[in-house]
Amino acid sequence: MIKVKNLSKRYDKNIVLDNLNFQVDTGCIYGIVGTNGVGKTTFLRILAGLSKPDNGEIYIDNINRVGNKSNKKISFVPDSASLYEYLSGEEYLLFFASILDVPKELRKDKVSYLIDLFNLTSAKDELIKTYSHGMKQKVSIASALLNDPDILLLDEPLTGIDLINSHIIRQHIKKFVKADKTVILTTHLLELAHSLCDKIGILHKGKIVEEFSTNKLSLDSIEKRITSVYLGENSGEMMSK
């Protein structure tokens, strides 16, 4: 379980996270939705240990992640991954496995498994610079799974992804949590949040202002709730479907 308590972060005078509180159960796909600039990426970076909060705590199985090493492995996939484009897909994954200290005798088998899992076999020997955006995203997510993490953080994972690659990525996110693992993803795509996530939290003004289970609400109901949150505050912003 991940429990966030009174998490705050500001950049100069701009308050991004304001005493943020919520929790995510193990085995859950949790979607954080909101307009651009509300702090979705900032939160993921703090949870991944890439940024420090000004205040607050993040407990993972009762161990405070902030300022301490968690006993859980966490992998973070940014919205636009920086890959070494003059390596082939297979070379990149083998290289990344070495960075993550995957045992040398296991690297080749693990990389081969992930290449097959993400349907990259036919392109594994081609340079990454020739890959489509969707293929690069699959390589990025595959690299995040090399060390068998317990928690996977995905920042806008399907933005700009074609239908086939989107389907492959969705299927493996669902498969991942079935092994008592956890996914937290950010998105402004309501259809994605509704079809993929178990729970959705609306992030607004640095707080989760509303949270609900997707199996209890239709996509239309979710859109109305989110629109009400933002337009009710005269934000002038519409959520994208």
PyMOL commands that set and color helices and strands:
alter all, ss='L'
color gray80, all
select helices_A, chain A and resi 40-47+89-99+104-117+121-123+128-130+133-144+163-177+190-196+214-216+219-231
alter helices_A, ss='H'
color red, helices_A
select strands_A, chain A and resi 2-11+14-24+29-33+55-60+63-64+74-77+151-155+182-187+199-204+207-213
alter strands_A, ss='S'
color yellow, strands_A
deselect
rebuild
show_as cartoon
